[in-house]
Amino acid sequence: MAEAPAIVAEVRTYFKNKHMKPNLLVAIILPFLSLWYPAGRITHQATLNPEGPDRVFAGDNPYRTIGTIPLPAGYSRVALDSESFGQWLRNFPLKKNKFVYLYDGSLKKNQAAQFAVLDISVGNQDLQQCADAVMRIKAEYLYAKKRFDEICFADNSHNRYVLGPARDRAHFKRYLDRVFVHCGTLSLEKQLHPVTSLNHLLPGDVLIQGGSPGHAMLVVDMAVCLATGKKIFLLAQSYMPAQDVHIVINPGRPGDSPWYDLEKGKIITPEWNFNGGQFRTW
């Protein structure tokens, strides 16, 4: 079977010569894409950008911070200490659009996984992938709070990487790059502690499966139903290759998206599946 980009190019060229409208072109292309992509690889198809046929369109983001993402009816955000990691995450700024870019400046092929994009750099090397993004954001929180001595990550051999006495941003960036090289999902999973009960889950905790490859996502907010006590949460990720950190949609329950709940044995995200026993805390 021909590669999807080749199919798209051929169909686009043909119908461009026929002067057909973009909506009809999309309707023709999408069935070909559904044949090419294996089941589960991409949950939702991205739409073509009306401003440029070679780019995907993710749309604008109306929310300024994680804490302004709206809740389902009947829910209230869980109470957090004002100095906590979770509260700091709620104030984390979001980009004005939903495009996810790779470290080299190109668009990620799958633009259907994200609900919103965090306003934090990805760098220009293929380093800040999934676990790296989790460690980066935790380190940024500790750095912002001037808790420099707590910035520490360990590799698989239990070698510890600490920030050290130099604390300017340039040194901080070099330190993080070194952590990204030596630490990953396996080492971070070892460093973190199991969440003993999902009732104890809090924003700032991590959903992680160590491996090569493995995956890690950050719980960036939580809410509770005032009537039933049911809890829901938001998940953010980077991925491979290194890319903008983004809050993911909930492909299994689009009516509740981007919120996930704790009642299911499996947590199905757009690009990785977990189970409820894979939550860790710092």
Residue frames as qw, qx, qy, qz and C-alpha x, y, z in Angstrom:
[[0.000, 0.889, 0.458, 0.000, 0.00, 0.00, 0.00],
 [0.369, 0.604, -0.043, 0.704, 1.26, 3.48, -0.83],
 [0.321, -0.207, -0.482, 0.788, 2.41, 5.75, 2.00],
 [0.025, 0.792, 0.562, -0.237, -0.29, 8.16, 3.23],
 [0.086, -0.688, 0.110, 0.713, 1.66, 11.33, 2.27],
 [0.124, -0.111, 0.725, 0.668, 1.94, 10.03, -1.30],
 [0.062, 0.553, 0.821, 0.126, -1.78, 9.31, -1.45],
 [0.050, -0.810, -0.335, 0.479, -2.58, 12.78, -0.11],
 [0.136, -0.515, 0.362, 0.765, -0.23, 14.43, -2.61],
 [0.115, 0.125, 0.822, 0.543, -1.70, 12.55, -5.56],
 [0.006, 0.684, 0.729, -0.013, -5.29, 13.25, -4.59],
 [0.113, -0.767, -0.157, 0.612, -4.55, 16.91, -3.79],
 [0.141, -0.335, 0.519, 0.774, -2.84, 17.46, -7.18],
 [0.095, 0.328, 0.851, 0.399, -5.63, 15.79, -9.09],
 [0.055, -0.772, -0.630, 0.065, -8.44, 17.75, -7.50],
 [0.184, -0.641, 0.029, 0.745, -6.50, 21.00, -7.54],
 [0.093, -0.092, 0.641, 0.757, -6.44, 20.65, -11.32],
 [0.092, -0.499, -0.809, -0.296, -10.17, 19.95, -11.22],
 [0.107, -0.355, 0.088, -0.925, -10.75, 23.09, -9.05],
 [0.576, -0.488, -0.642, -0.134, -12.68, 21.14, -6.42],
 [0.347, -0.790, 0.114, -0.493, -13.48, 22.68, -3.01],
 [0.090, 0.479, -0.774, 0.404, -11.32, 21.90, 0.09],
 [0.639, -0.174, 0.511, -0.548, -14.16, 20.25, 2.02],
 [0.927, 0.278, -0.061, -0.245, -14.69, 17.73, -0.75],
 [0.508, 0.570, -0.611, 0.209, -10.95, 17.13, -0.89],
 [0.252, -0.409, 0.716, -0.507, -10.88, 16.36, 2.84],
 [0.829, 0.024, 0.302, -0.471, -13.81, 13.97, 2.48],
 [0.861, 0.419, -0.277, -0.075, -11.91, 12.07, -0.18],
 [0.321, 0.590, -0.658, 0.341, -8.53, 11.99, 1.58],
 [0.473, -0.458, 0.546, -0.518, -9.66, 10.85, 5.04],
 [0.967, 0.001, 0.111, -0.229, -10.80, 7.36, 4.02],
 [0.744, 0.486, -0.389, 0.245, -7.35, 6.75, 2.52],
 [0.002, -0.601, 0.584, -0.546, -5.71, 7.88, 5.77],
 [0.749, -0.312, 0.357, -0.463, -7.90, 5.55, 7.83],
 [0.973, 0.198, -0.115, -0.012, -6.61, 2.63, 5.75],
 [0.546, 0.576, -0.443, 0.417, -2.96, 3.63, 6.19],
 [0.176, -0.547, 0.557, -0.599, -2.88, 4.33, 9.94],
 [0.420, -0.103, -0.896, 0.098, -3.04, 1.20, 12.12],
 [0.508, -0.682, -0.428, -0.306, -5.88, 0.97, 14.62],
 [0.647, -0.686, -0.219, 0.250, -5.20, 2.92, 17.80],
 [0.604, 0.060, 0.015, 0.794, -2.22, 4.85, 16.43],
 [0.046, -0.075, 0.023, -0.996, -4.23, 8.04, 16.01],
 [0.137, 0.426, 0.816, -0.365, -7.60, 8.27, 17.68],
 [0.306, 0.822, 0.348, -0.330, -8.88, 11.38, 15.91],
 [0.608, 0.405, 0.308, 0.609, -7.98, 12.69, 12.49],
 [0.179, -0.489, -0.046, 0.853, -6.55, 16.19, 12.31],
 [0.460, 0.786, 0.409, -0.061, -8.29, 18.60, 9.93],
 [0.577, 0.315, 0.198, 0.727, -6.59, 20.52, 7.15],
 [0.176, -0.546, -0.185, 0.798, -5.77, 24.15, 7.81],
 [0.445, 0.783, 0.432, 0.036, -7.93, 26.32, 5.52],
 [0.011, 0.948, -0.197, -0.248, -5.08, 28.85, 5.43],
 [0.124, 0.645, -0.726, -0.203, -2.60, 26.37, 3.97],
 [0.916, 0.076, -0.214, -0.331, -3.26, 22.91, 2.47],
 [0.679, 0.306, -0.610, 0.269, 0.06, 21.50, 3.71],
 [0.020, 0.265, -0.648, 0.713, -0.54, 22.26, 7.38],
 [0.337, -0.467, -0.817, 0.003, -2.95, 20.87, 9.92],
 [0.206, -0.560, -0.018, -0.802, -5.34, 23.07, 11.83],
 [0.392, -0.205, -0.795, 0.414, -5.51, 22.74, 15.60],
 [0.245, -0.802, -0.443, -0.318, -7.45, 25.91, 16.36],
 [0.018, 0.619, -0.316, 0.719, -7.13, 28.65, 18.93],
 [0.499, -0.294, -0.730, 0.363, -6.98, 28.12, 22.68],
 [0.209, -0.768, -0.186, -0.576, -9.23, 30.45, 24.72],
 [0.744, -0.644, -0.166, 0.061, -7.82, 29.44, 28.13],
 [0.139, 0.881, -0.366, 0.267, -4.91, 31.38, 29.63],
 [0.134, -0.501, 0.797, -0.308, -3.83, 28.92, 32.33],
 [0.311, -0.062, -0.947, -0.042, -4.43, 25.30, 33.31],
 [0.001, 0.298, 0.732, -0.613, -6.64, 26.49, 36.16],
 [0.387, 0.350, 0.051, -0.852, -9.03, 28.23, 33.76],
 [0.268, 0.005, -0.864, -0.427, -9.89, 25.08, 31.79],
 [0.602, -0.249, 0.037, -0.758, -13.61, 24.63, 32.49],
 [0.210, -0.107, 0.927, -0.292, -15.00, 21.87, 34.67],
 [0.278, -0.333, -0.817, -0.380, -17.93, 19.56, 33.98],
 [0.465, -0.544, -0.089, -0.693, -21.16, 20.58, 35.71],
 [0.835, -0.499, -0.136, -0.186, -21.25, 19.73, 39.41],
 [0.841, -0.017, -0.214, 0.497, -17.44, 19.61, 39.87],
 [0.180, -0.971, 0.143, -0.067, -15.13, 21.81, 41.89],
 [0.557, 0.550, -0.533, 0.321, -11.33, 21.85, 41.85],
 [0.782, -0.387, -0.411, 0.263, -9.75, 20.05, 44.80],
 [0.268, -0.956, 0.102, -0.059, -8.41, 22.33, 47.54],
 [0.819, 0.218, -0.189, 0.496, -4.63, 22.78, 47.46],
 [0.488, -0.658, -0.078, 0.568, -2.05, 24.60, 49.53],
 [0.296, 0.939, 0.008, -0.176, -1.11, 27.91, 47.94],
 [0.076, -0.765, 0.607, 0.203, 2.59, 26.92, 47.79],
 [0.780, -0.030, 0.625, 0.007, 2.03, 23.40, 46.48],
 [0.228, -0.161, 0.737, 0.615, 3.21, 22.01, 43.17],
 [0.198, 0.524, 0.813, 0.159, -0.41, 21.46, 42.16],
 [0.052, 0.882, 0.310, -0.351, -1.40, 25.07, 42.77],
 [0.172, -0.593, 0.434, 0.656, 1.66, 26.24, 40.84],
 [0.255, 0.121, 0.839, 0.465, 0.55, 24.02, 37.95],
 [0.186, 0.740, 0.639, -0.102, -2.90, 25.61, 37.94],
 [0.022, 0.894, -0.005, -0.447, -1.26, 28.95, 37.28],
 [0.499, -0.195, 0.603, 0.592, 0.88, 27.57, 34.46],
 [0.365, 0.577, -0.099, -0.724, 0.34, 29.59, 31.25],
 [0.692, 0.307, 0.640, 0.127, -1.00, 28.04, 28.06],
 [0.211, -0.112, 0.484, 0.842, -0.17, 29.01, 24.51],
 [0.413, 0.384, 0.117, -0.817, -2.73, 30.91, 22.46],
 [0.719, 0.299, -0.406, -0.478, -2.98, 28.16, 19.86],
 [0.881, -0.226, 0.363, -0.205, -3.03, 24.39, 19.98],
 [0.744, 0.552, -0.375, 0.019, -0.24, 23.53, 17.57],
 [0.791, -0.504, 0.308, 0.157, 2.36, 21.06, 18.88],
 [0.485, 0.782, -0.392, 0.003, 5.85, 21.56, 17.43],
 [0.941, -0.079, -0.132, 0.301, 8.83, 19.24, 17.55],
 [0.557, -0.641, 0.098, 0.519, 12.25, 20.29, 18.82],
 [0.469, -0.007, 0.459, 0.754, 13.38, 21.04, 15.24],
 [0.171, 0.337, -0.001, -0.926, 10.55, 23.52, 14.66],
 [0.302, -0.068, -0.743, -0.593, 8.42, 21.23, 12.49],
 [0.672, -0.212, 0.096, -0.703, 4.82, 20.37, 13.27],
 [0.381, -0.110, 0.900, -0.182, 4.10, 17.07, 14.97],
 [0.188, -0.069, -0.802, -0.563, 2.28, 14.78, 12.52],
 [0.303, -0.542, -0.783, -0.030, -0.52, 13.97, 14.96],
 [0.030, -0.216, 0.165, -0.962, -2.23, 17.23, 15.85],
 [0.593, -0.400, -0.448, -0.537, -5.31, 15.48, 17.23],
 [0.629, -0.222, -0.668, 0.331, -3.98, 14.47, 20.66],
 [0.275, -0.063, -0.385, 0.879, -3.83, 17.86, 22.38],
 [0.107, -0.819, -0.563, 0.028, -6.44, 19.99, 24.11],
 [0.039, -0.995, 0.082, -0.049, -4.04, 22.81, 24.96],
 [0.764, 0.324, -0.256, 0.496, -0.27, 23.45, 24.85],
 [0.556, -0.729, -0.141, 0.374, 1.79, 24.56, 27.84],
 [0.301, 0.924, -0.137, 0.190, 3.84, 27.71, 27.33],
 [0.606, -0.634, 0.442, 0.186, 7.26, 26.18, 28.00],
 [0.349, 0.682, -0.561, -0.313, 10.18, 25.69, 25.64],
 [0.994, 0.039, 0.091, -0.055, 11.07, 22.30, 24.19],
 [0.465, -0.588, 0.515, 0.416, 14.66, 23.19, 23.27],
 [0.560, 0.656, -0.336, -0.380, 16.39, 22.49, 19.96],
 [0.136, 0.352, -0.925, -0.028, 17.59, 18.95, 20.67],
 [0.736, -0.185, -0.517, -0.395, 15.69, 15.66, 20.82],
 [0.243, 0.179, -0.767, 0.566, 16.02, 15.51, 24.62],
 [0.321, -0.007, 0.483, -0.815, 12.86, 16.75, 26.33],
 [0.416, -0.152, -0.795, -0.415, 10.64, 13.74, 25.72],
 [0.586, -0.554, -0.474, -0.352, 8.04, 12.29, 28.11],
 [0.708, -0.512, -0.343, 0.345, 9.83, 11.69, 31.43],
 [0.452, 0.076, -0.035, 0.888, 12.14, 14.61, 30.67],
 [0.166, -0.541, -0.252, -0.785, 9.19, 16.99, 30.45],
 [0.673, -0.630, -0.376, -0.091, 7.88, 15.74, 33.80],
 [0.694, -0.318, -0.190, 0.617, 11.29, 16.31, 35.41],
 [0.266, 0.313, 0.127, 0.903, 11.64, 19.69, 33.71],
 [0.336, -0.655, -0.290, -0.611, 8.34, 20.97, 35.05],
 [0.740, -0.586, -0.294, 0.150, 9.01, 19.67, 38.56],
 [0.622, -0.110, -0.072, 0.772, 12.45, 21.30, 38.46],
 [0.077, 0.490, 0.208, 0.843, 10.96, 24.57, 37.21],
 [0.539, -0.723, -0.322, -0.288, 8.57, 24.61, 40.17],
 [0.756, -0.480, -0.167, 0.413, 11.38, 24.04, 42.67],
 [0.485, 0.158, 0.090, 0.855, 13.55, 26.63, 40.88],
 [0.122, -0.649, -0.277, -0.698, 10.75, 29.20, 40.98],
 [0.650, -0.717, -0.200, -0.155, 10.29, 28.59, 44.71],
 [0.116, 0.772, -0.538, 0.319, 14.09, 28.84, 45.26],
 [0.850, -0.352, 0.360, -0.157, 14.14, 25.32, 46.70],
 [0.465, 0.683, -0.544, -0.144, 17.37, 24.64, 44.81],
 [0.175, -0.423, 0.872, -0.175, 18.64, 21.89, 47.10],
 [0.686, 0.160, 0.617, -0.351, 15.58, 19.77, 46.29],
 [0.677, 0.612, -0.223, -0.341, 16.29, 19.72, 42.56],
 [0.246, -0.451, 0.857, 0.050, 17.68, 16.22, 42.24],
 [0.893, 0.241, -0.083, -0.372, 17.10, 13.29, 39.86],
 [0.516, -0.432, 0.735, 0.079, 18.68, 9.85, 39.73],
 [0.518, 0.391, -0.617, -0.446, 19.62, 7.54, 36.88],
 [0.908, -0.072, -0.325, -0.255, 19.15, 3.76, 36.71],
 [0.692, 0.122, -0.552, 0.448, 22.36, 3.20, 38.66],
 [0.478, -0.779, -0.374, 0.155, 21.11, 5.52, 41.43],
 [0.454, 0.013, -0.017, 0.891, 23.65, 8.21, 40.56],
 [0.028, -0.827, -0.467, 0.312, 22.19, 11.51, 41.75],
 [0.358, 0.399, 0.237, 0.811, 22.20, 14.68, 39.66],
 [0.223, -0.759, -0.421, 0.445, 21.90, 17.84, 41.73],
 [0.299, 0.927, 0.158, 0.160, 21.76, 21.43, 40.56],
 [0.687, 0.023, -0.150, 0.711, 24.87, 22.50, 42.48],
 [0.272, -0.564, -0.267, 0.733, 25.91, 25.97, 43.67],
 [0.010, -0.115, 0.366, 0.923, 25.59, 27.78, 40.31],
 [0.239, 0.501, 0.780, -0.289, 21.93, 28.74, 39.97],
 [0.232, 0.459, -0.195, -0.835, 21.65, 31.07, 36.99],
 [0.794, 0.383, 0.203, -0.426, 19.32, 30.09, 34.15],
 [0.542, 0.608, -0.555, -0.167, 22.15, 29.12, 31.80],
 [0.012, -0.342, 0.910, -0.235, 23.54, 26.65, 34.34],
 [0.610, 0.121, 0.578, -0.529, 20.03, 25.41, 35.11],
 [0.768, 0.494, -0.131, -0.387, 19.47, 24.65, 31.41],
 [0.396, 0.522, -0.755, 0.013, 22.79, 22.79, 31.12],
 [0.295, -0.194, 0.834, -0.424, 21.90, 20.83, 34.25],
 [0.741, 0.269, 0.352, -0.505, 18.52, 19.80, 32.80],
 [0.672, 0.547, -0.426, -0.261, 20.11, 18.71, 29.52],
 [0.138, 0.411, -0.881, 0.191, 22.43, 16.44, 31.49],
 [0.505, 0.028, 0.694, -0.512, 19.45, 15.00, 33.40],
 [0.763, 0.424, 0.015, -0.487, 17.60, 14.37, 30.14],
 [0.495, 0.527, -0.682, -0.110, 20.56, 12.40, 28.78],
 [0.159, 0.270, -0.900, 0.302, 21.01, 10.17, 31.82],
 [0.311, 0.158, 0.742, -0.572, 17.48, 9.80, 33.25],
 [0.347, -0.053, -0.630, -0.693, 14.27, 8.48, 31.75],
 [0.724, -0.319, -0.211, -0.574, 11.06, 6.60, 32.49],
 [0.818, -0.104, -0.541, 0.163, 12.83, 3.65, 34.12],
 [0.409, 0.078, -0.480, 0.772, 14.89, 5.78, 36.49],
 [0.278, -0.296, 0.089, -0.910, 12.06, 8.21, 37.26],
 [0.778, -0.304, -0.400, -0.378, 9.69, 5.35, 38.08],
 [0.719, -0.113, -0.544, 0.418, 12.29, 4.06, 40.57],
 [0.200, 0.178, -0.316, 0.910, 12.75, 7.50, 42.09],
 [0.461, -0.317, -0.074, -0.826, 9.03, 8.11, 42.63],
 [0.190, -0.029, 0.869, -0.455, 6.78, 6.47, 45.22],
 [0.138, -0.362, -0.850, -0.358, 3.61, 4.49, 44.46],
 [0.412, -0.265, 0.071, -0.869, 0.33, 6.24, 45.16],
 [0.080, -0.020, 0.951, -0.299, -1.11, 3.90, 47.77],
 [0.265, 0.573, 0.743, -0.221, -4.71, 4.86, 47.06],
 [0.238, 0.458, 0.461, 0.722, -6.22, 6.73, 44.15],
 [0.267, -0.879, -0.393, -0.044, -8.08, 8.77, 46.77],
 [0.515, -0.674, 0.058, 0.527, -4.67, 10.24, 47.64],
 [0.567, 0.342, 0.374, 0.650, -3.85, 11.27, 44.06],
 [0.088, -0.836, -0.161, 0.517, -3.03, 14.98, 43.70],
 [0.521, 0.848, -0.034, 0.093, -2.03, 17.40, 40.94],
 [0.040, -0.814, 0.577, -0.050, 1.70, 17.07, 40.41],
 [0.728, -0.198, 0.656, -0.019, 1.67, 13.28, 40.66],
 [0.199, 0.501, -0.680, -0.497, 2.89, 11.20, 37.73],
 [0.913, 0.195, 0.259, -0.248, 1.34, 8.46, 35.60],
 [0.118, 0.718, -0.658, -0.193, 4.30, 6.38, 34.45],
 [0.987, 0.061, 0.151, -0.008, 5.29, 3.11, 32.84],
 [0.240, -0.731, 0.567, 0.294, 9.04, 2.60, 32.89],
 [0.847, 0.208, 0.469, 0.140, 10.54, 0.93, 29.86],
 [0.123, -0.499, 0.500, 0.697, 12.34, 1.28, 26.56],
 [0.050, -0.424, 0.031, -0.904, 10.14, 2.72, 25.36],
 [0.162, -0.500, -0.750, 0.403, 8.01, 3.70, 28.32],
 [0.009, -0.633, -0.304, -0.712, 5.88, 6.73, 28.88],
 [0.278, -0.376, -0.558, 0.685, 5.22, 9.30, 31.59],
 [0.070, -0.664, -0.384, -0.638, 2.47, 11.90, 31.98],
 [0.142, 0.021, -0.493, 0.858, 1.93, 14.59, 34.58],
 [0.156, -0.709, -0.688, 0.011, -1.34, 15.08, 36.48],
 [0.248, 0.234, -0.013, 0.940, -1.75, 18.84, 36.13],
 [0.371, -0.208, 0.178, -0.888, -5.13, 19.41, 37.79],
 [0.190, -0.245, -0.949, 0.054, -7.90, 17.58, 39.64],
 [0.418, -0.235, 0.019, -0.877, -11.52, 18.19, 40.54],
 [0.017, 0.138, 0.950, -0.279, -14.18, 16.44, 42.59],
 [0.329, -0.464, -0.574, -0.589, -17.93, 16.06, 42.17],
 [0.214, -0.315, 0.447, -0.810, -19.57, 17.73, 45.15],
 [0.793, -0.140, 0.000, -0.593, -22.50, 15.30, 45.11],
 [0.980, 0.039, -0.175, -0.081, -20.75, 11.96, 44.62],
 [0.563, -0.689, 0.417, 0.186, -17.10, 12.52, 45.53],
 [0.857, 0.334, 0.268, 0.287, -15.98, 11.26, 42.12],
 [0.279, -0.733, 0.277, 0.555, -12.59, 12.69, 41.08],
 [0.735, 0.626, 0.184, 0.185, -11.38, 13.68, 37.64],
 [0.486, -0.622, 0.271, 0.551, -7.99, 14.89, 36.42],
 [0.534, 0.820, -0.153, -0.136, -6.03, 16.41, 33.52],
 [0.840, -0.200, 0.323, 0.388, -2.94, 14.82, 31.99],
 [0.283, 0.899, -0.259, -0.211, -0.05, 16.54, 30.21],
 [0.885, -0.073, 0.347, 0.301, 2.72, 14.96, 28.17],
 [0.205, 0.679, -0.545, -0.448, 5.64, 15.36, 25.85],
 [0.942, 0.172, 0.270, -0.101, 6.33, 12.45, 23.54],
 [0.538, -0.305, 0.577, 0.533, 8.82, 11.08, 21.01],
 [0.571, 0.219, -0.251, 0.751, 10.48, 12.89, 19.37],
 [0.226, -0.382, -0.424, 0.789, 10.82, 15.78, 21.83],
 [0.021, -0.546, -0.536, -0.643, 7.88, 18.14, 21.44],
 [0.245, -0.424, 0.148, -0.859, 5.79, 20.83, 23.09],
 [0.006, -0.153, -0.885, 0.440, 4.25, 19.73, 26.38],
 [0.397, -0.182, -0.347, -0.830, 0.51, 19.51, 25.93],
 [0.501, 0.031, 0.643, -0.579, -2.66, 18.60, 27.83],
 [0.041, -0.013, -0.907, -0.419, -4.20, 15.60, 26.09],
 [0.628, -0.119, -0.199, -0.743, -7.79, 15.03, 25.11],
 [0.507, -0.084, 0.806, -0.295, -9.77, 12.08, 26.48],
 [0.304, 0.182, -0.693, -0.628, -10.40, 9.97, 23.34],
 [0.153, -0.206, -0.966, 0.026, -12.57, 7.44, 25.15],
 [0.065, -0.713, -0.642, 0.274, -15.04, 9.96, 26.56],
 [0.293, 0.327, 0.235, 0.867, -15.11, 12.99, 24.24],
 [0.290, -0.779, -0.393, -0.393, -18.07, 14.46, 26.13],
 [0.628, -0.749, -0.093, 0.189, -15.90, 14.81, 29.25],
 [0.735, 0.194, 0.032, 0.649, -12.67, 15.66, 27.44],
 [0.525, 0.511, -0.653, 0.193, -10.03, 16.66, 28.44],
 [0.480, -0.497, 0.533, -0.488, -10.94, 15.33, 31.90],
 [0.555, 0.100, -0.825, -0.036, -10.23, 11.72, 32.92],
 [0.696, -0.530, 0.096, -0.476, -11.76, 9.81, 35.81],
 [0.094, -0.500, 0.826, -0.243, -10.41, 7.34, 38.35],
 [0.779, -0.026, 0.416, -0.468, -13.10, 4.69, 38.05],
 [0.864, 0.428, -0.208, -0.164, -11.70, 2.78, 35.09],
 [0.876, -0.318, 0.255, 0.258, -9.11, 0.04, 35.40],
 [0.640, 0.175, 0.314, 0.679, -7.39, 1.36, 32.28],
 [0.026, 0.816, 0.051, -0.575, -6.49, 4.92, 31.40],
 [0.647, 0.384, 0.492, 0.438, -6.57, 5.23, 27.62],
 [0.049, -0.759, 0.078, 0.645, -4.82, 8.35, 26.37],
 [0.624, 0.704, -0.091, -0.327, -4.35, 9.33, 22.71],
 [0.543, 0.639, -0.545, 0.012, -0.89, 7.79, 22.39],
 [0.248, 0.264, -0.870, 0.336, -0.42, 5.43, 25.36],
 [0.721, -0.451, -0.355, -0.388, -2.50, 3.20, 27.64],
 [0.052, 0.381, -0.720, 0.578, -1.95, 2.87, 31.41],
 [0.552, -0.478, -0.676, -0.097, -3.66, 1.26, 34.37],
 [0.378, -0.847, -0.060, -0.369, -4.64, 2.82, 37.69],
 [0.840, -0.481, 0.004, 0.251, -1.73, 1.15, 39.48],
 [0.697, 0.268, 0.076, 0.661, 0.86, 3.20, 37.60],
 [0.088, -0.930, -0.038, -0.354, 0.45, 6.48, 39.46],
 [0.691, -0.099, -0.339, 0.631, 3.51, 7.73, 41.37],
 [0.194, -0.968, -0.119, -0.105, 4.17, 10.65, 43.68],
 [0.395, 0.689, -0.401, 0.457, 7.32, 12.60, 44.56]]
